[in-house]
Amino acid sequence: MDKNIKDILPLTKMQELMLIYSISNSESFASVETLIYLIDGELNLDVFKTAWERVIKSQTILRTSFVWDNLPQPFQVIRHDVEVDIEFRDWTGKDEDMVIKSIEEENYTNQSKLIDLTKSPLLNLKLIKLSSNKHYFVFGFHHIILDGWSVGLVMEEFKKNYKLLSESRELPIPFEYSYKNYVEWLNNQEMNDSLSFWEQHLEGITSPSSLKEFIQKDSKDNKKQVEISTYIPINTTRKLELLAKSNRVTLNTIFQAAWTILISKYREEEDVVFGFTVSGRPPGIDHVEHIAGVFINNIPIRIKLHQEQSLKSLLSDIQFENLEVQEHQHIGLSQIHNLVNLEKGSNLFDHLLIFQNYPHDSYLEQEDNSIVMRKKSSKGPSINSNYHLTVACSLRDNNIFLRIVYNEVNFDPEEVNGILENLKIIFEQMIDDERNINEFNLVHEPKIILNERKKFNHTFKEPSSPMEIQLSEIWKEVLGLDEVGVNQNLFELGGHSITIMQIIQRVKDDFEIKLSISDLFENPSIESLALLILNKYVLTTV
């Protein structure tokens, strides 16, 4: 074995999903993000590189690559040492706006090709000189190694290193923060209790709190993601902060309450389920607050409400819901999905909420006789998600900042803007916590009548041909399902890297046909896979 290999680990469930998505959507921008920082202050290039080398030495996730070809399951490979490659460009005298535009266009066009998952580090680093005391730093990374909190953590660690080195001070003895600790913690968790919790918690749900009423047409074009945003006025923000304090809840709870009210109004339902991204850092892991990696997980939040209920009561219920699921938030979404008796062809939720609270960013802008770093830009949507609609809330410049990223190909821009307008007006009405749910009003009336939504549902389709029937039996056995429609998507049914390999092996055993991984990614339904086998493997051999 390569002596430079330190560890070989399985992937977490979230990493598996990201890997599958990256392989099957190679042109997508959701997996790779590029941040641009403006650096003010005289920069020492040697110190800059050394500071980054030290960060990569201290964080094992930054020395990680991924392997999956011809293996029963994918693995992440951690190396003792990797070479830090920082591309330097001297663009002194160039127009600053043109420089930014050039960087953004280059990365927007090529970012999915700039990072090779099989080669560590999974980073794309560029330093562009504008003058002796002004540079742009381009930080590109793959989301399979860093979540939002970890990005801030890594950047803060870099700046601390740079400050010490630039002052000719020695860095402390390096301490290695190992993502392995989290992977092992996950693998050592007792799953049965948590699975039982989710099964009971989601009992009775047969259909999702869907926003598919706004889907205009199906498309796999992931290049049409756009972002819209708005601020909540500062006076309203302060009143909402006081509301949170007086009710002993967080702004995150306020955000979830506003969304719960919106979905309840749209769907005229009192049992709401939506996806929510949790930070996922277990307090039982030593130094977990300093370890970089992917800790986030997407879980369902279920809120039951009634129209005569007060906002104050709803806030209390949502706070309790978040505390209740906290102990079980490490379970993978595909595992949770398999526990729910959903309508055939349905997902548990089709949109995602994110509350962004990253404490590290402010450190970069502190003036401490070193460089000052300010986040200048992020080309394309700054929220990376493979959901067609993602809603994010954060505090920016003391204002609540709301953003929606959605796929323009699938969603009506007018209706998505209407969602944002309605969310904003709900926030403004929440100042009165004695207000009942039925007293909240919307400013935008959806043009698609909600009772017509059934025509957008994915109709279950039985297998008909002998091949479809045989493939259906394989999928049911591998996925552990009682029924599988021939038009249902393998990955929406909970398929992942291991099940892909199992299906390929079963098809080889039953049909004497050797499928490739790409065959399943490109034909994720039984119907399309049966046609592929017939046209590519059967007819061509006759």
NORFENTA-V192594 format. One record per residue. N is the residue number from 1. RES is the residue in three letters. OMEGA is omega as a letter, one per 40 degrees, with the letter a starting at -180 (999 if undefined). Layout:
# NORFENTA-V192594
[[N	RES	OMEGA] [N	RES	OMEGA]]
This chain:
# NORFENTA-V192594
[[1	MET	i] [2	ASP	a] [3	LYS	i] [4	ASN	i] [5	ILE	a] [6	LYS	a] [7	ASP	i] [8	ILE	a] [9	LEU	i] [10	PRO	i] [11	LEU	i] [12	THR	i] [13	LYS	i] [14	MET	i] [15	GLN	i] [16	GLU	i] [17	LEU	i] [18	MET	i] [19	LEU	i] [20	ILE	a] [21	TYR	a] [22	SER	a] [23	ILE	a] [24	SER	i] [25	ASN	a] [26	SER	a] [27	GLU	a] [28	SER	i] [29	PHE	a] [30	ALA	a] [31	SER	a] [32	VAL	i] [33	GLU	i] [34	THR	i] [35	LEU	i] [36	ILE	i] [37	TYR	i] [38	LEU	a] [39	ILE	i] [40	ASP	a] [41	GLY	a] [42	GLU	a] [43	LEU	i] [44	ASN	a] [45	LEU	i] [46	ASP	i] [47	VAL	i] [48	PHE	a] [49	LYS	i] [50	THR	i] [51	ALA	i] [52	TRP	i] [53	GLU	a] [54	ARG	i] [55	VAL	a] [56	ILE	i] [57	LYS	a] [58	SER	a] [59	GLN	a] [60	THR	a] [61	ILE	i] [62	LEU	i] [63	ARG	a] [64	THR	i] [65	SER	a] [66	PHE	i] [67	VAL	a] [68	TRP	a] [69	ASP	i] [70	ASN	i] [71	LEU	i] [72	PRO	i] [73	GLN	i] [74	PRO	i] [75	PHE	i] [76	GLN	a] [77	VAL	a] [78	ILE	a] [79	ARG	i] [80	HIS	a] [81	ASP	i] [82	VAL	a] [83	GLU	i] [84	VAL	a] [85	ASP	i] [86	ILE	i] [87	GLU	a] [88	PHE	i] [89	ARG	i] [90	ASP	i] [91	TRP	a] [92	THR	i] [93	GLY	i] [94	LYS	i] [95	ASP	a] [96	GLU	i] [97	ASP	i] [98	MET	i] [99	VAL	i] [100	ILE	a] [101	LYS	a] [102	SER	i] [103	ILE	a] [104	GLU	a] [105	GLU	a] [106	GLU	a] [107	ASN	i] [108	TYR	a] [109	THR	a] [110	ASN	a] [111	GLN	i] [112	SER	a] [113	LYS	a] [114	LEU	a] [115	ILE	i] [116	ASP	a] [117	LEU	a] [118	THR	a] [119	LYS	i] [120	SER	e] [121	PRO	i] [122	LEU	a] [123	LEU	i] [124	ASN	a] [125	LEU	i] [126	LYS	i] [127	LEU	a] [128	ILE	a] [129	LYS	i] [130	LEU	i] [131	SER	a] [132	SER	a] [133	ASN	i] [134	LYS	i] [135	HIS	i] [136	TYR	i] [137	PHE	a] [138	VAL	a] [139	PHE	i] [140	GLY	a] [141	PHE	i] [142	HIS	a] [143	HIS	i] [144	ILE	i] [145	ILE	a] [146	LEU	i] [147	ASP	a] [148	GLY	i] [149	TRP	a] [150	SER	i] [151	VAL	i] [152	GLY	i] [153	LEU	a] [154	VAL	a] [155	MET	i] [156	GLU	i] [157	GLU	i] [158	PHE	a] [159	LYS	i] [160	LYS	i] [161	ASN	a] [162	TYR	a] [163	LYS	a] [164	LEU	a] [165	LEU	a] [166	SER	i] [167	GLU	i] [168	SER	i] [169	ARG	a] [170	GLU	i] [171	LEU	i] [172	PRO	i] [173	ILE	a] [174	PRO	i] [175	PHE	a] [176	GLU	i] [177	TYR	a] [178	SER	i] [179	TYR	i] [180	LYS	a] [181	ASN	i] [182	TYR	i] [183	VAL	i] [184	GLU	i] [185	TRP	i] [186	LEU	a] [187	ASN	a] [188	ASN	a] [189	GLN	i] [190	GLU	a] [191	MET	a] [192	ASN	a] [193	ASP	a] [194	SER	i] [195	LEU	i] [196	SER	i] [197	PHE	a] [198	TRP	i] [199	GLU	i] [200	GLN	a] [201	HIS	a] [202	LEU	a] [203	GLU	i] [204	GLY	i] [205	ILE	i] [206	THR	i] [207	SER	a] [208	PRO	i] [209	SER	a] [210	SER	i] [211	LEU	a] [212	LYS	i] [213	GLU	a] [214	PHE	i] [215	ILE	a] [216	GLN	i] [217	LYS	a] [218	ASP	i] [219	SER	i] [220	LYS	a] [221	ASP	a] [222	ASN	a] [223	LYS	a] [224	LYS	i] [225	GLN	i] [226	VAL	a] [227	GLU	i] [228	ILE	a] [229	SER	i] [230	THR	i] [231	TYR	i] [232	ILE	a] [233	PRO	a] [234	ILE	i] [235	ASN	i] [236	THR	i] [237	THR	a] [238	ARG	i] [239	LYS	i] [240	LEU	i] [241	GLU	i] [242	LEU	i] [243	LEU	i] [244	ALA	a] [245	LYS	a] [246	SER	i] [247	ASN	i] [248	ARG	i] [249	VAL	a] [250	THR	i] [251	LEU	i] [252	ASN	i] [253	THR	i] [254	ILE	i] [255	PHE	a] [256	GLN	i] [257	ALA	i] [258	ALA	a] [259	TRP	i] [260	THR	i] [261	ILE	a] [262	LEU	a] [263	ILE	i] [264	SER	i] [265	LYS	a] [266	TYR	a] [267	ARG	a] [268	GLU	a] [269	GLU	a] [270	GLU	i] [271	ASP	a] [272	VAL	i] [273	VAL	i] [274	PHE	i] [275	GLY	i] [276	PHE	i] [277	THR	i] [278	VAL	a] [279	SER	i] [280	GLY	i] [281	ARG	a] [282	PRO	a] [283	PRO	a] [284	GLY	a] [285	ILE	i] [286	ASP	i] [287	HIS	a] [288	VAL	a] [289	GLU	a] [290	HIS	a] [291	ILE	i] [292	ALA	i] [293	GLY	i] [294	VAL	i] [295	PHE	a] [296	ILE	i] [297	ASN	i] [298	ASN	a] [299	ILE	i] [300	PRO	i] [301	ILE	a] [302	ARG	a] [303	ILE	i] [304	LYS	a] [305	LEU	i] [306	HIS	a] [307	GLN	i] [308	GLU	a] [309	GLN	i] [310	SER	i] [311	LEU	a] [312	LYS	i] [313	SER	i] [314	LEU	i] [315	LEU	i] [316	SER	i] [317	ASP	a] [318	ILE	i] [319	GLN	i] [320	PHE	i] [321	GLU	a] [322	ASN	i] [323	LEU	a] [324	GLU	a] [325	VAL	a] [326	GLN	a] [327	GLU	a] [328	HIS	a] [329	GLN	i] [330	HIS	a] [331	ILE	a] [332	GLY	a] [333	LEU	i] [334	SER	i] [335	GLN	i] [336	ILE	a] [337	HIS	a] [338	ASN	a] [339	LEU	a] [340	VAL	a] [341	ASN	a] [342	LEU	i] [343	GLU	a] [344	LYS	i] [345	GLY	a] [346	SER	i] [347	ASN	a] [348	LEU	i] [349	PHE	a] [350	ASP	i] [351	HIS	a] [352	LEU	i] [353	LEU	i] [354	ILE	i] [355	PHE	a] [356	GLN	a] [357	ASN	a] [358	TYR	a] [359	PRO	a] [360	HIS	a] [361	ASP	a] [362	SER	a] [363	TYR	a] [364	LEU	a] [365	GLU	i] [366	GLN	i] [367	GLU	a] [368	ASP	a] [369	ASN	i] [370	SER	i] [371	ILE	i] [372	VAL	a] [373	MET	i] [374	ARG	i] [375	LYS	a] [376	LYS	a] [377	SER	i] [378	SER	a] [379	LYS	a] [380	GLY	a] [381	PRO	a] [382	SER	i] [383	ILE	a] [384	ASN	a] [385	SER	i] [386	ASN	i] [387	TYR	a] [388	HIS	i] [389	LEU	a] [390	THR	a] [391	VAL	a] [392	ALA	i] [393	CYS	i] [394	SER	i] [395	LEU	i] [396	ARG	a] [397	ASP	i] [398	ASN	i] [399	ASN	i] [400	ILE	a] [401	PHE	a] [402	LEU	i] [403	ARG	i] [404	ILE	i] [405	VAL	a] [406	TYR	i] [407	ASN	a] [408	GLU	i] [409	VAL	a] [410	ASN	a] [411	PHE	i] [412	ASP	a] [413	PRO	i] [414	GLU	a] [415	GLU	i] [416	VAL	i] [417	ASN	i] [418	GLY	i] [419	ILE	a] [420	LEU	i] [421	GLU	a] [422	ASN	i] [423	LEU	i] [424	LYS	a] [425	ILE	i] [426	ILE	i] [427	PHE	a] [428	GLU	i] [429	GLN	a] [430	MET	a] [431	ILE	i] [432	ASP	a] [433	ASP	i] [434	GLU	i] [435	ARG	i] [436	ASN	a] [437	ILE	a] [438	ASN	i] [439	GLU	i] [440	PHE	a] [441	ASN	i] [442	LEU	i] [443	VAL	a] [444	HIS	i] [445	GLU	a] [446	PRO	a] [447	LYS	i] [448	ILE	a] [449	ILE	a] [450	LEU	a] [451	ASN	i] [452	GLU	a] [453	ARG	a] [454	LYS	a] [455	LYS	i] [456	PHE	a] [457	ASN	i] [458	HIS	a] [459	THR	i] [460	PHE	a] [461	LYS	a] [462	GLU	i] [463	PRO	a] [464	SER	a] [465	SER	i] [466	PRO	a] [467	MET	i] [468	GLU	i] [469	ILE	a] [470	GLN	i] [471	LEU	i] [472	SER	i] [473	GLU	i] [474	ILE	a] [475	TRP	a] [476	LYS	a] [477	GLU	a] [478	VAL	a] [479	LEU	a] [480	GLY	a] [481	LEU	i] [482	ASP	a] [483	GLU	i] [484	VAL	i] [485	GLY	a] [486	VAL	i] [487	ASN	i] [488	GLN	a] [489	ASN	a] [490	LEU	a] [491	PHE	i] [492	GLU	i] [493	LEU	i] [494	GLY	i] [495	GLY	i] [496	HIS	a] [497	SER	a] [498	ILE	a] [499	THR	i] [500	ILE	a] [501	MET	i] [502	GLN	i] [503	ILE	i] [504	ILE	a] [505	GLN	i] [506	ARG	i] [507	VAL	i] [508	LYS	a] [509	ASP	a] [510	ASP	a] [511	PHE	a] [512	GLU	i] [513	ILE	a] [514	LYS	i] [515	LEU	i] [516	SER	i] [517	ILE	a] [518	SER	i] [519	ASP	a] [520	LEU	i] [521	PHE	a] [522	GLU	a] [523	ASN	a] [524	PRO	i] [525	SER	i] [526	ILE	a] [527	GLU	a] [528	SER	i] [529	LEU	i] [530	ALA	i] [531	LEU	i] [532	LEU	a] [533	ILE	a] [534	LEU	a] [535	ASN	a] [536	LYS	a] [537	TYR	a] [538	VAL	a] [539	LEU	a] [540	THR	i] [541	THR	a] [542	VAL	999]]
